[in-house]
Amino acid sequence: ANAKKRLANFVEGAEQGLLSEARHAEALAVATTKHGAVGSSSSSGSRGSGSNADVASVGRLVEMGFPDKEANAAALISAGGSVDAAVQILIVERESMGVE
């Protein structure tokens, strides 16, 4: 019975991980569609200069209500430096964790 429970927990965790990855990919696709190719420059000035996860862009995300600097940096890297696309990624990640 204990082994079945561990297996069920493992499968559930794997399913959640795959779901999270699918949501992340969906957010990236949505952001790409809305904002052009990921990593392209934006006329709205939402793209940071230098590194794809520069300090100023991470700070902007913190100011926008995303306090986890590591998650912000990861989202910026995935979004090719686009703050707008990173916001979309972070929102989808929050939703997938049940945080509003």
N, C-alpha and C positions, 0 to 999 in steps of 0.2 A: 504494500500500500504506500509505503514511504517513497519507494522508487517511482511509482506511478505519479505521485504528487510532484516529485522533483522534475520528472519528465514533462508533466503538464505545465509547470512553472517555466521550464526552459522553452517549451514551444510557445507559450504565451509571450515571453520576453522576446523571442525571435520574431514573432508576428508583429509586436509593437515596434521593434527596431526597423523592420521592413516598411511598416506603415509610416514611420517617421521619415525614413529615407524617401519614400514615395511622395510624401507631402512636401519635403524639402525640394525635390526635383520639380514638383508641380509649381511651387512658389517661384523657383528660378525660371521656369518656362513662362509663367505669367509676367514676371518682372522683365524678362527678355522681350516679350511681346509688347509690353507697355512702354518700355524704355529703349528699345532698339537692342542691338547686339550687346551682350554683356561685355563690359570693358570699354564700350565706345564712350566717347565724351558726351556730356549732356549740356545743352545750352542753358539749363536752369542752374548750373553751378553746383549741382549736387554731387559731383565727382571730386574726390580728394586729389591732392597732388602728391607725387612721390609714390610711396608704397601703397599697395591696394588696401591696406588696413592702417592708414596713417593715424597719428594721435588725434588730429583735428576731427577726422571722420568718426572715430570711436567716441570722442567727446560729444559730437553732435547727436549721436544715437543715445548716449547717456542723457543728454538734455531733453531728448524726445521721449524719455520714459523707459529706456532699455538699460537698466543699471549694470548688467553683466558684461564687463568689458571684454572678456575672453569670447563670449558668444557673439558680441558685436564684431570683434575682429574676424572671427571665423565667417560670419555672414558677409562682411565686406570682401573678404578674400573670395568667397564663393560667387559674389556679385561683381567681381572684377573692379571693385572700388566704388561702385555706384551706391550712394547712400539710399536712394529711393528703392533700389532693388534689394538692398540689405534689409530695409524696413519690411518689405514684403516677406522675405525669408523669416525674419524674427517673428512676425505676426503669425505666420503659419506654424512655426515651432511652438509659440505660446498656445495656440489653439489645440495643437496635437497633444500638449501636456495638460489640457483642461484649464489653463490659466486664461482669464479674460482681461 
